[in-house]
Amino acid sequence: MTNQALLLMDMQIGIVSRLPSERSEALLSVLSTTAATARKARIPVIHVRVAFRAGTPEISQRNQAFSNLAASGAMAETDDATQVHPAISP
């Protein structure tokens, strides 16, 4: 028996919106179909997103890139930009 899952990483509104619309639409279409096929086959679909809780306990002080994001208040877990894109939402 094998353990299988479909891992969809960083498919957040704020990240997907950085792509040109024709590319994002194509990507989301493929991922939506892929997720539906996985679910039909009873393969778990796991969404991974980057978002920070209040106080940013996830961020090491040594991680300069994420520390700069935290200092700016970006990527809060409730921000629209950090939510899984609705075209492929769980």
N, C-alpha and C positions, 0 to 999 in steps of 0.2 A: 504494500500500500504506500502511496506517495502522498506527501503533504503539498498541496498546491494552493496558491492564492494569487489574485491579481492585485498588484501594488500600484496605486495611482498616486504619484508624488508631486507635490507643488502645483497641482492643478487648481490654484486659487484664483479668484477674480482678479486680484492685483497683478498676478504674474501672467495669466493668460491675456489680459488686456494690453500687455506690452507688445504682443505680436500683431502684425498686420491682420486686418479682419478676415481676409481670405484664408490665411494660414490658421488662425485660431478656429474658424468655423470648420475647416477640414480636420484639424486635430480633434476638436470636440466631437465631431461626427464619428470619427474612427473610435475614439475612446468610449463613447456612449454605446456604440454597437458592441464593442469588445466587452464592456461591463455587463451588458444585457446577456450576451452569450455566456459569460462566466457564471452569472447568477442562474441562468437556465440549467447549466451543468452542475449547479450546487457548489461552485467554486467561490470561496469568500472573496469579496472585493474590499480591499483595505485602502482607505484614503489617508494620506499623510500630508499635513500642512504645517507651515511655519507660522507660529503665532506665540505671543508671549503673555503670560498672566501678569496681573498687577504686581509690581515689585520685581519683575523679571527674574525669578529664582532659577530659570532654565539657563541663564547666560553666565558663563564663566567670566570673571573679570579679565582673564587673559585673552578672551575672544574679542579682538578690537572691532571687527566688522559688526557683530551683533551688539556689542556695547554701544557703538555709535547709533545703531537703530534704536536701541532702548532709550538712549538719552534724548532722541528726537521724539519719542513717544509713538513711533511707527510700529506697525505689526502687532497691535494689541489683539488679543484673542476675540474680541467683539467687533473689531473693525470689519467693514464690508470687504475690504481688500484681502483679508485673510480667510474668507469663507470659501469652501469648495465651490467651484463654478456650478451654477444651477443646471447646466446641460448634462452634468455627470454626477450630480449630488447623490449622496447615499439614499 
